[in-house]
Amino acid sequence: MIKIFSLPNYTSICVKGPDSEEFLQGQMSCDLTQQKNYFDGLFCNEKGYVITNSVVIKNDDFTIILRTDVASLLVSELEKFSKFYDCTIKIEHQEIYGKQTNNTFTKGIGELGSDHNELDWEIETIKNFCFDIGGAYSGKYRLNEIGYEPDKYVSYEKGCYRGQEIIARLKYLGKTTKRAVVFPGSINSISNKSGRKIGKKIFHTRNEDNHLTHFSVEKSEYYINDMRIIPIANQWDLIQD
């Protein structure tokens, strides 16, 4: 099943010039030297906190697709390092759409006939652990708290990039004690069966029909005010250690 979403609050950044690939390779978690033109990747700071996720389209230049409210922040971060490379960085406002094919999500440039809006996109992406990071959440969480599938966003074979040491440590040295779990409703805290508060609230989103809250939380039965609540999406059920 294919759904098309209008994403009016998304934009693009163009990076062009002879050193564009070398420059971005040192900024992003994905490997832009691969022989393809569509990438999902992360821009992180030195402490491994995600500035934003993005789609990168590689042609003669590089087009970064991301939420509009984090675009200027990302440009400011990139400009700290771009002065050492022969490349330019510029926000280019373009029409952006989202596409859902079953549980796969992609973004593109242009106008397609869309039956779904951006709030619908937020609901679907939060349920599938690929929620897009905007200004409100930029720099607050690491990829394990967000629930991103590392192999989709991160190359562990490429050279150095910002945040690499922390991201590698999460994979190779850290024991997984929490995963992403999405609950129905607007929720501030979750407890276990004994009443102890557990986990960390990450995202909340809603459209007319749905409120969803994403927690990074240990494996458990989950309760609100002594009443058990059943998640609508639970990474503990999807990933086996």
Phi, psi and omega per residue, in radians:
M1 nan 2.296 -3.104
I2 -1.977 2.296 3.037
K3 -2.153 2.451 3.098
I4 -1.988 2.338 -3.075
F5 -2.107 2.362 2.974
S6 -1.397 2.272 -3.088
L7 -2.153 1.278 -3.058
P8 -1.187 -0.343 -3.132
N9 -1.726 0.468 3.019
Y10 -2.032 2.744 -3.127
T11 -2.577 -2.970 3.135
S12 -2.403 2.680 3.028
I13 -2.099 2.292 3.101
C14 -1.781 2.239 3.027
V15 -2.032 2.096 -3.091
K16 -2.385 2.774 3.141
G17 2.210 2.871 -3.044
P18 -1.026 -0.522 -3.079
D19 -1.746 0.243 -3.015
S20 -1.021 -0.826 -3.094
E21 -1.151 -0.781 3.134
E22 -1.064 -0.730 3.141
F23 -1.101 -0.916 -3.096
L24 -1.177 -0.521 3.113
Q25 -1.053 -0.536 3.112
G26 -1.519 -0.005 -3.110
Q27 -1.980 -0.456 -2.993
M28 -1.898 2.744 -3.138
S29 -1.413 -0.370 -3.130
C30 -1.558 2.905 -3.098
D31 -1.755 1.778 -3.071
L32 -1.352 -0.038 3.102
T33 -1.473 -0.135 3.127
Q34 -1.121 2.664 -3.087
Q35 -1.470 1.212 3.026
K36 -2.689 3.007 -3.090
N37 -2.109 0.114 -3.141
Y38 -2.268 2.198 -3.079
F39 -2.339 2.481 2.860
D40 -1.798 2.264 -3.108
G41 -2.648 3.037 -3.140
L42 -2.134 2.472 2.889
F43 -1.810 2.114 -3.099
C44 -2.145 2.830 2.991
N45 -1.582 -3.125 -3.038
E46 -1.113 -0.393 3.138
K47 -1.590 0.107 3.069
G48 1.464 0.132 3.077
Y49 -1.420 2.423 -3.023
V50 -1.380 2.047 3.019
I51 -1.221 -0.849 3.003
T52 -2.924 2.697 2.875
N53 -1.532 2.863 3.101
S54 -2.840 2.800 2.886
V55 -1.687 2.406 3.044
V56 -2.087 2.208 3.070
I57 -1.852 2.148 -3.052
K58 -1.849 1.991 2.990
N59 -2.249 -2.293 3.020
D60 -1.161 -0.605 3.045
D61 -2.024 -3.051 3.113
F62 -2.078 2.220 3.086
T63 -1.943 2.148 -3.139
I64 -1.798 2.147 3.121
I65 -1.820 2.239 -3.066
L66 -2.791 3.054 3.099
R67 -1.214 2.466 -3.083
T68 -1.058 -0.664 -3.031
D69 -1.280 -0.052 3.058
V70 -2.038 -0.027 -3.038
A71 -1.129 -0.830 -3.118
S72 -1.115 -0.665 3.097
L73 -1.093 -0.769 3.135
L74 -1.130 -0.734 3.106
V75 -1.020 -0.757 3.123
S76 -1.072 -0.711 3.103
E77 -1.134 -0.766 -3.110
L78 -1.183 -0.611 -3.111
E79 -1.169 -0.314 3.055
K80 -1.108 -0.478 -3.043
F81 -1.978 -0.394 -3.048
S82 -1.183 -0.353 -3.132
K83 -1.131 -0.251 3.117
F84 -1.639 0.054 -3.091
Y85 -2.278 2.707 3.097
D86 -1.526 1.422 3.122
C87 -2.756 2.826 3.092
T88 -2.172 2.685 -3.110
I89 -2.263 2.232 -3.098
K90 -2.606 2.346 3.015
I91 -1.280 2.268 3.110
E92 -2.204 1.859 -3.074
H93 -1.252 2.087 -3.125
Q94 -2.386 2.808 3.048
E95 -1.248 2.277 -3.130
I96 -2.122 2.443 3.051
Y97 -2.199 2.750 3.012
G98 -1.983 2.625 -3.127
K99 -2.332 2.242 3.073
Q100 -1.996 2.100 3.041
T101 -2.053 1.771 -2.990
N102 1.005 -1.995 -3.139
N103 -1.858 0.347 3.116
T104 -1.882 2.332 -3.066
F105 -2.139 2.274 3.089
T106 -2.347 2.864 3.090
K107 -2.278 2.665 3.138
G108 -2.609 3.018 -3.121
I109 -1.811 2.343 3.113
G110 2.181 -3.125 3.129
E111 -1.939 2.158 2.995
L112 -2.052 2.709 3.083
G113 -1.136 1.889 -3.036
S114 -1.821 2.406 3.088
D115 -1.790 -0.074 -3.024
H116 -2.343 2.631 -3.079
N117 -1.790 -3.084 -3.042
E118 -1.198 -0.587 3.092
L119 -1.146 -0.638 3.046
D120 -1.095 -0.693 3.100
W121 -1.068 -0.763 3.128
E122 -1.064 -0.733 3.128
I123 -1.087 -0.818 -3.093
E124 -1.177 -0.696 -3.107
T125 -1.260 -0.606 3.113
I126 -1.189 -0.619 3.113
K127 -1.192 -0.408 -3.093
N128 -1.927 0.283 3.007
F129 1.053 0.688 3.065
C130 -2.420 0.671 -3.127
F131 -1.107 2.372 -3.093
D132 -1.428 2.382 -3.082
I133 -1.531 2.064 3.051
G134 -1.848 -2.930 -3.054
G135 -1.046 -0.628 -3.082
A136 -1.140 -0.465 -3.059
Y137 -1.971 -0.001 -3.053
S138 -1.119 2.284 3.065
G139 1.324 0.198 -3.061
K140 -1.781 -0.429 -2.993
Y141 -2.364 2.670 2.995
R142 -1.623 2.883 -2.975
L143 -1.103 -0.502 3.132
N144 -1.212 -0.582 3.091
E145 -1.232 -0.630 -3.136
I146 -1.239 -0.501 3.132
G147 1.633 0.207 3.108
Y148 -1.135 2.469 3.034
E149 -1.285 1.945 -3.005
P150 -0.953 -0.731 -3.065
D151 -1.159 -0.327 3.092
K152 -1.369 -0.593 -2.994
Y153 -1.890 -0.301 -2.943
V154 -2.194 2.336 2.930
S155 -1.749 2.171 3.113
Y156 -1.655 0.116 -3.115
E157 -1.857 -0.353 -3.053
K158 -1.325 3.088 3.120
G159 -1.344 -2.859 -3.015
C160 -1.224 2.575 3.013
Y161 -2.664 2.898 -3.101
R162 -1.073 2.236 3.126
G163 1.516 -0.023 -3.025
Q164 -1.034 -0.742 -3.056
E165 -1.063 -0.764 -3.131
I166 -1.203 -0.758 -3.126
I167 -1.098 -0.726 3.100
A168 -1.131 -0.663 3.140
R169 -1.121 -0.673 3.111
L170 -1.063 -0.634 -3.100
K171 -1.374 -0.802 -2.932
Y172 -1.705 -0.421 -3.054
L173 -2.021 -0.444 -3.061
G174 -1.454 2.439 3.027
K175 -1.553 2.291 -3.106
T176 -1.317 1.947 3.105
T177 -1.956 -0.303 3.141
K178 -2.371 2.582 3.052
R179 -2.405 2.991 -3.126
A180 -1.334 2.300 3.084
V181 -2.388 2.304 -3.081
V182 -1.948 2.268 -3.099
F183 -2.014 2.602 3.027
P184 -1.290 2.486 3.082
G185 1.747 3.005 3.051
S186 -1.687 1.902 -2.944
I187 -2.196 2.371 3.113
N188 -1.733 -0.500 -3.130
S189 -2.654 2.653 3.133
I190 -2.154 2.515 3.088
S191 -2.131 2.811 2.993
N192 -1.577 -3.025 -3.032
K193 -1.097 -0.523 -3.125
S194 -1.457 -0.048 3.109
G195 1.644 0.021 3.111
R196 -1.370 2.298 3.116
K197 -1.212 2.355 -3.091
I198 -2.331 2.766 3.013
G199 1.375 3.122 -3.080
K200 -2.375 2.189 3.100
K201 -1.223 2.309 -3.116
I202 -1.969 -1.163 -3.081
F203 -2.122 2.683 2.907
H204 -2.422 2.366 3.073
T205 -2.563 2.867 -3.117
R206 -2.748 2.674 2.828
N207 -2.211 -2.858 -3.057
E208 -1.079 -0.531 -3.010
D209 -1.831 -0.306 -2.974
N210 -2.364 2.434 2.831
H211 -2.015 2.306 3.111
L212 -2.314 2.476 3.089
T213 -2.260 2.287 -3.091
H214 -1.836 2.215 3.059
F215 -2.038 2.623 2.854
S216 -1.723 1.987 -2.892
V217 -2.646 2.662 3.122
E218 -1.217 2.905 3.118
K219 -1.284 2.246 -3.013
S220 -2.977 3.077 2.741
E221 -1.525 2.549 -2.984
Y222 -2.061 2.438 -3.058
Y223 -2.358 2.578 2.956
I224 -2.231 2.098 -3.131
N225 0.879 0.827 3.086
D226 1.201 0.130 3.079
M227 -1.897 2.266 -3.114
R228 -1.212 2.432 3.090
I229 -2.139 2.396 -3.096
I230 -1.753 2.167 3.101
P231 -1.102 2.670 3.009
I232 -1.651 -0.272 3.048
A233 -2.617 2.290 -3.012
N234 -2.452 1.925 -3.118
Q235 -1.151 -0.408 3.086
W236 -1.097 -0.475 3.132
D237 -1.441 -0.271 -3.041
L238 -1.747 -0.471 -2.993
I239 -2.059 2.211 3.108
Q240 -1.800 2.244 3.081
D241 -1.339 nan nan
